[in-house]
Amino acid sequence: MLRTTPPFRADHVGSLLRPQALRDARAKRAHGEISAEELKSLEDRSIRDVIAKQESIGLRGVTDGEFRREFWHLDFLGGLDGVESFAADHGIRFQGGETKPIGLRVTRKIGFSKHPMLEHFRFVKDNTKATPKMTIPSPSVLHFRGGRKAVPESIYPAMDEFFRDLGLAYRKAVRAFADIGCRYLQLDETNLAYLCDPEQRRMLSERGDDPEKLPRIYADMINTAISDRPSDMTITMHLCRGNFKSLWIAQGGYEPVAEILFNEIKVNGYFMEYDTERAGGFEPLRFVPKSKTVVLGLVTSKSGALESKDNLKRRLSDAARYLDLDQLCLSPQCGFASTEEGNVLTENEQWAKLSLIVETANEVWGEARAAGQQTK
């Protein structure tokens, strides 16, 4: 049947390709050629346009495309009290490329007092009749990226204190979004998927972390982060294996973290990457409880080639062997622009993919609803 609350049958992860005019303006601002006010004015116009476009193709949950951000995660985390960005020795390394060399580090006790992204959400809410969705990185990202090296012992002698304060800072952040009307919040949680990759686990072990313990540490921190949300607030989690200029980092199915992911983390639903064999099979979905929803990322955001509607329906049917079709939805596997550079496809190809998702979802769950009515 059709869903009236998020996540929706046809949904998307959040980020969208930046229009060239906006990318040019951001470059000009970086070189001091335009003012902050001029850039914001163009961002506002671009976001109004992209909201209208999402509404026009039938999406019921809309975002600002993350148009005001440079990175999907650094912009939010760098706005927490006690966290700062810095020029790093190297960027995040992908299979075939590397991001800009920007890192994060802890400079004092972590907290949350205010954040510019509260106003970013308010702008979306004020400019749509659909459901406004906010996306922020999971708290685990601050640890996974830098590890102990980014958390001085002089500030946090014990990492347990760091995880506690980070979870509590996020708890204040989630509540702040709720207090200004956010009822659809997504935590972008790449790291639990990375923990399914033997190479990533080896990297963590070599730097002194225990990959066996991290899933539960992250689960506890996330649960603290969302523990003060109102009962009518939907919180979902997005999982992927890296997204930058259509490149990726990790591979491996969800089996190693499935039980903790689905049964210990108290979110309402999951956006799950499933566009390639790197994500493994649907078998881990057998752990999903009846109360939760999984949005299958069957449509890739990494290339412009349009998927077959028949193949999407077949894969939804395959997934329904492990989880009831009524608990499933459809989306791209990731955002289209996790960084301002964006993936390697055109805006027209992006919108064609999102339109395909809407059309396919309408047919699949519309047909399911009709079939159910005929058998009554």
TATA-V255082 format. One record per backbone hydrogen bond with DSSP energy under -0.5 kcal/mol. NH is the residue of the N-H (numbers start at 1). CO is the residue of the C=O. If there is no record, write none. Layout:
nh:NH co:CO
nh:NH co:CO
//
This chain:
nh:11 co:9
nh:11 co:330
nh:16 co:65
nh:22 co:19
nh:23 co:19
nh:24 co:20
nh:25 co:21
nh:26 co:22
nh:27 co:23
nh:28 co:24
nh:29 co:25
nh:30 co:26
nh:31 co:27
nh:32 co:29
nh:33 co:28
nh:34 co:28
nh:39 co:35
nh:40 co:36
nh:41 co:37
nh:42 co:38
nh:43 co:39
nh:44 co:40
nh:45 co:41
nh:46 co:42
nh:47 co:43
nh:48 co:44
nh:49 co:45
nh:50 co:46
nh:51 co:47
nh:52 co:48
nh:53 co:49
nh:54 co:50
nh:55 co:51
nh:56 co:52
nh:57 co:53
nh:58 co:55
nh:59 co:54
nh:60 co:10
nh:62 co:131
nh:67 co:64
nh:69 co:66
nh:72 co:338
nh:75 co:71
nh:77 co:73
nh:78 co:74
nh:79 co:76
nh:80 co:77
nh:81 co:111
nh:83 co:80
nh:84 co:105
nh:86 co:103
nh:88 co:86
nh:88 co:101
nh:94 co:92
nh:94 co:97
nh:95 co:248
nh:96 co:94
nh:97 co:94
nh:99 co:92
nh:102 co:100
nh:103 co:86
nh:105 co:84
nh:106 co:150
nh:107 co:82
nh:108 co:82
nh:111 co:81
nh:113 co:114
nh:118 co:115
nh:119 co:115
nh:119 co:116
nh:120 co:116
nh:121 co:117
nh:122 co:118
nh:123 co:119
nh:124 co:120
nh:125 co:121
nh:126 co:122
nh:127 co:123
nh:127 co:124
nh:128 co:125
nh:131 co:60
nh:132 co:130
nh:133 co:62
nh:134 co:184
nh:136 co:186
nh:138 co:188
nh:141 co:138
nh:142 co:139
nh:143 co:139
nh:144 co:140
nh:145 co:141
nh:146 co:142
nh:147 co:143
nh:149 co:146
nh:150 co:147
nh:151 co:148
nh:152 co:150
nh:155 co:152
nh:156 co:152
nh:161 co:158
nh:162 co:158
nh:163 co:159
nh:164 co:160
nh:165 co:161
nh:166 co:162
nh:167 co:163
nh:168 co:164
nh:169 co:165
nh:170 co:166
nh:171 co:167
nh:172 co:168
nh:173 co:169
nh:174 co:170
nh:175 co:171
nh:176 co:172
nh:177 co:173
nh:178 co:174
nh:179 co:175
nh:180 co:176
nh:180 co:177
nh:181 co:178
nh:182 co:177
nh:185 co:234
nh:186 co:134
nh:187 co:236
nh:188 co:136
nh:188 co:186
nh:189 co:187
nh:189 co:238
nh:190 co:188
nh:193 co:190
nh:194 co:190
nh:195 co:191
nh:196 co:193
nh:197 co:194
nh:198 co:196
nh:201 co:197
nh:202 co:198
nh:203 co:199
nh:204 co:200
nh:205 co:201
nh:206 co:202
nh:207 co:203
nh:208 co:205
nh:209 co:204
nh:211 co:209
nh:213 co:210
nh:214 co:210
nh:215 co:211
nh:216 co:213
nh:217 co:213
nh:218 co:214
nh:219 co:215
nh:220 co:216
nh:221 co:217
nh:222 co:218
nh:223 co:219
nh:224 co:220
nh:225 co:221
nh:226 co:222
nh:227 co:224
nh:229 co:226
nh:233 co:230
nh:234 co:183
nh:234 co:232
nh:236 co:185
nh:237 co:269
nh:238 co:187
nh:239 co:271
nh:244 co:247
nh:247 co:244
nh:249 co:241
nh:250 co:241
nh:252 co:278
nh:254 co:279
nh:256 co:253
nh:257 co:254
nh:258 co:254
nh:258 co:255
nh:261 co:257
nh:262 co:258
nh:263 co:259
nh:264 co:260
nh:265 co:260
nh:266 co:264
nh:267 co:265
nh:268 co:235
nh:269 co:235
nh:270 co:293
nh:271 co:237
nh:272 co:270
nh:272 co:295
nh:273 co:239
nh:274 co:297
nh:279 co:276
nh:280 co:277
nh:285 co:282
nh:286 co:283
nh:287 co:284
nh:288 co:285
nh:292 co:289
nh:293 co:268
nh:294 co:327
nh:295 co:270
nh:296 co:294
nh:296 co:329
nh:297 co:272
nh:297 co:295
nh:298 co:296
nh:298 co:331
nh:299 co:331
nh:300 co:298
nh:312 co:308
nh:313 co:309
nh:314 co:310
nh:315 co:311
nh:316 co:312
nh:317 co:313
nh:318 co:314
nh:319 co:315
nh:320 co:316
nh:321 co:318
nh:322 co:319
nh:323 co:319
nh:327 co:324
nh:328 co:325
nh:329 co:294
nh:330 co:9
nh:331 co:296
nh:333 co:299
nh:336 co:15
nh:340 co:70
nh:342 co:339
nh:343 co:336
nh:345 co:343
nh:350 co:346
nh:351 co:347
nh:352 co:348
nh:353 co:349
nh:354 co:350
nh:355 co:351
nh:356 co:352
nh:357 co:353
nh:358 co:354
nh:359 co:355
nh:360 co:356
nh:361 co:357
nh:362 co:358
nh:363 co:359
nh:364 co:360
nh:365 co:361
nh:366 co:361
nh:366 co:362
nh:367 co:363
nh:368 co:364
nh:369 co:365
nh:370 co:366
nh:371 co:367
nh:372 co:368
nh:373 co:369
nh:374 co:370
nh:375 co:371
nh:376 co:373
//
